[in-house]
Amino acid sequence: MKKILFILPCVPYPLTAGGNQAFFNMVEYIRHKMSVSLLLSPGNKEMNDVESLRALWTNVDFYLFREEDAEPKTRCPRYYRWLKKMSESISRKMQDDDIIVRPTHLSICNADQRYYQGLREEHVLRQKLPMALIHEGIGVVLRDPSGEFEPGEEVVMIPNTPVEEDEFIAENYLRSSKFRASGFNGFMQEYVKIRKDRLVRLPQGINKEVAAFTEIVSVSVHAISRFDRFAHGRRNVVGIWGDGNLGYITAVFFKTMFPDTKLYIFGVSKDKLSDFTFADATYQVSDIPENMELDHAFECVGGAGSGKAIDQIIDFIKPEGTISILGVSEYPVPINTRMILEKGLRVFGSSRSGRVDFEKTVELYREHPEIINYLSNIVGAVIPVRSIADMKKAFEMDIQKSFGKTIMLWEK
């Protein structure tokens, strides 16, 4: 019979917590198929729980590792010494500001779908998978050694993780930065170990289903902030191409941050455009007036349609206007560089976001609560997730959606 050793972080009994239930059921299943050994490190108050487990699992070998033991009683003392060294090594690597967060609400992004459906190039999938998906999510703090966050505090998790600072380059553009769910495990885990500077407190009572996709919101806020730096001062009329989630979010925040600017939305679907009630005008891209003129524009289309959107923007934007590109395309997009030169246009791209953008986003949540009401319009399916089958259901339903964000309630 095959042998297996489980090294568990807690005594999986009684079954009063989700973690205990998960570990208990795992061992309960495997012990009927393999020879199981269990390594535990119980406290004094947990010894009775260990004895209860011994009575239940008569065919499991129990090994107890306790700090007060000079040399734990075991058939393999050398193996225990190795485990202790490994434990000490992990403790050294666990920095003082490392925090444990339990995810509660996760939002599926198109980037997650590209991995789930295998739509990335084969060499990319080979390089990055296996990997926990999801980079949009919120959770509750379970452990903070520094004491800055109280257990139970609700936080939004920042997926971008810089390892250096640069005077001129933002953290989300540093090539050395790691990004969750892109070659680095995302938030689709029972517990997430995360640096203190990668968390931002959420306002009390916030709509958690909206807060779950704060990451994509922060990307729009980041792009609008850069627009404010780069674009010239004439901002009478600004256009946004794209009637999907990104276009809607960007429009909500642009109108909030620049209420005196006329905002025009350009899209394909008349039904989707009808949701932009706060915009000054909406147009289908197949029926744009010939005399249309814009001072600046944002491209939020992405994919195969981004090329046509950028071409239309170049046609209707005034000379020396600024074009902000946010839409992601897997393949190169042709751009009419002749007219960019002729009009003296400024084109800049924006991708991802950093801590300063998350902080600004949460600040805008607080100062403009109507934003949350607008964003709640794009909350699509809300799916409780307790199993792998539930995860698949969430991703499959997200594939079928035409609009909105799919939210997973990450339950114990």
C-alpha positions, -999 to +999 in steps of 0.1 A: +000+000+000+012+035-008+023+057+020+015+094+025+024+120+051+002+149+059+018+179+076-011+200+088-011+236+102-039+228+127-056+200+144-085+193+121-110+186+148-137+196+159-153+205+126-161+240+136-142+259+109-140+256+071-102+248+073-108+220+098-135+205+076-114+206+045-084+189+061-106+164+080-124+153+048-092+151+029-076+127+054-109+108+059-110+100+022-073+091+017-069+069+048-091+043+032-069+041+001-033+047+015-012+042+046-016+077+062+008+094+086-003+127+102+021+153+116+005+178+140+018+205+163-010+208+189-011+232+218-020+221+253-057+229+248-058+208+216-045+175+231-080+163+238-089+170+202-060+149+191-071+120+212-106+123+197-090+120+162-070+090+173-102+072+183-118+080+150-088+072+128-075+040+142-055+032+110-036+066+109-002+070+125+000+102+146+032+122+151+031+152+175+056+180+173+057+203+202+081+231+209+087+220+245+099+186+233+137+185+233+134+156+209+099+145+198+092+108+203+092+092+169+105+063+150+125+088+128+141+115+150+164+126+122+133+133+100+118+155+128+150+175+131+148+182+094+112+193+097+121+216+125+148+232+104+123+236+076+098+253+099+125+277+112+134+285+076+098+293+068+095+315+099+126+335+089+111+341+054+078+352+068+084+389+071+070+410+100+045+427+077+032+395+060-005+393+065-029+364+061-062+373+043-092+351+037-107+360+003-145+366+004-155+380-029-136+374-062-143+388-097-136+371-129-116+391-155-111+385-192-075+377-185-086+349-162-108+335-189-079+335-214-060+311-190-092+291-182-100+286-218-064+281-229-066+311-253-031+323-246-002+311-268+009+276-260+044+286-248+028+312-224+005+286-209+034+262-205+054+289-188+028+302-164+005+273-155-003+257-131-013+288-112-041+301-090-063+325-110-081+358-101-065+392-095-097+411-086-108+404-050-115+415-015-112+397+018-109+398+056-077+400+076-071+369+097-036+377+109-014+408+110+017+405+132+023+443+130-011+450+145-020+477+119-050+457+107-074+441+131-087+406+125-119+408+106-111+441+088-123+442+052-096+450+027-091+451-011-060+432-022-036+448-047-023+422-073+007+441-085+037+433-063+068+454-069+102+443-057+120+477-063+113+514-066+120+537-094+120+575-094+104+578-128+087+545-135+054+536-117+053+502-099+029+487-124+053+493-153+085+480-137+095+448-155+106+433-123+072+436-106+051+404-101+014+403-108-011+380-093-026+354-117+000+362-143+029+338-135+024+344-098-005+328-078-037+348-077-063+352-051-083+320-058-069+304-026-084+297+008-058+319+024-036+346+008-002+356+023+003+392+013+025+422+021+010+449+043+015+475+015-006+454-008-038+460+012-061+490+014-090+493+039-125+494+025-152+518+037-175+502+062-208+490+047-196+491+011-213+469-015-189+440-014-200+427-049-189+460-063-157+462-042-147+428-056-138+444-089-119+474-075-088+463-094-103+470-128-118+502-114-083+513-102-070+507-138-095+532-151-086+557-123-049+552-131-055+560-168-077+590-161-050+604-137-024+600-164-047+617-189-049+646-165-011+648-166-006+644-203-035+661-220-036+698-228-060+721-209-088+723-235-112+696-224-145+707-237-155+673-252-140+639-245-150+606-262-148+571-249-149+542-273-163+510-258-196+500-243-184+471-222-173+469-186-141+489-190-158+516-210-186+519-185-162+521-155-140+546-172-170+567-181-184+567-146-151+579-131-142+604-158-176+621-154-170+621-116-135+636-119-143+660-147-180+669-143-178+700-165-164+682-196-190+669-221-186+631-223-196+612-254-198+574-255-193+554-287-203+518-289-219+490-309-249+480-288-278+504-284-289+484-253-256+488-236-253+525-246-286+531-229-269+523-195-247+553-198-273+576-184-248+600-169-231+607-203-239+638-223-245+618-255-241+583-269-235+572-305-233+539-323-200+536-341-218+529-374-237+562-372-213+589-360-221+624-373-195+636-399-190+669-381-181+652-348-151+668-330-134+657-298-106+673-278-094+639-264-104+603-263-101+570-245-101+536-263-117+509-241-126+483-268-097+459-269-095+427-289-102+426-327-122+458-325-095+480-311-079+488-345-112+502-359-118+521-327-084+538-328-089+547-364-122+564-357-107+583-328-079+596-351-105+607-376-126+627-351-101+640-327-088+676-330-051+683-337-028+679-307-054+659-288-045+630-265-056+594-270-055+570-240-054+533-250-067+508-224-081+479-245-060+448-245-054+429-277-036+396-280-023+404-315-007+435-331-031+463-341-024+485-371-025+522-364-027+551-389+006+567-379+004+591-409-026+610-393-011+608-358+019+627-372-002+650-393-024+660-364+004+660-338-015+636-316-002+622-283-010+585-277-003+568-245-011+533-231-022+524-195-020+490-180-027+477-145-023+499-114-005+505-082-012+513-045-017+550-052-044+542-077-062+518-052-060+545-025-075+571-049-102+547-060-113+540-024-112+577-016-135+583-045-158+556-032-161+575+001-165+610-014-189+600-041-212+572-029-233+575-061-203+558-079-212+525-061-248+528-073-236+532-109-211+503-106-238+480-091-254+481-126-226+459-140-227+432-113-238+402-132-240+366-119-232+362-082-222+326-076-215+309-042-183+288-045-177+259-022-162+233-046-143+229-078-176+222-096-188+257-084-156+273-098-162+257-132-199+269-131-188+304-124-163+305-152-187+288-177-215+313-168-190+342-172-182+330-207-219+333-217-224+368-203-228+397-227-222+424-201-213+428-164-189+412-139-192+377-126-187+376-088-177+345-068-187+344-032-157+326-019-174+306+009-158+283+036 
